[in-house]
């Protein structure tokens, strides 16, 4: 229970999927966290959640890698949604978006790892919530890049 992995083939060229992942404005549209600055490797990004019912929440990600049209990754604290909890001392998980050519478009694989470092008292819930969340995000990005 350390890693979540999801794969989908998107009926869109690799360049289109890459833009949806790495242009912070596009990412904000389908991912439902609004960032107000461009993504840059090494940069800590702060965003506002736009998912209905969670609009008062903030998110923080640290951009790890941007290997053009191949790998985009960042670190964050999974399921850090309780406004009464200070998550800032917790370790972050690593989220990787891997792109490959596939018949009919682009294979997108999302891997989130590092759950074994999430505090035990919330590890199972964070894993379950993010596993469900990544299933939804796969649908979101598919709608976004094929619209």
Secondary structure by P-SEA (a helix, b strand, c coil): ccbbbbbbbbcccaaaaaaaccaaaaaaacccbbbcccccccbbbbbbbcccccccbbbbbbbcccccccbbbbcccccccccccccccbbbbbbbbbbbbcccbbbbbbbbccccccccccaaaaaaaaaaaaaaaaaaaaaaaac
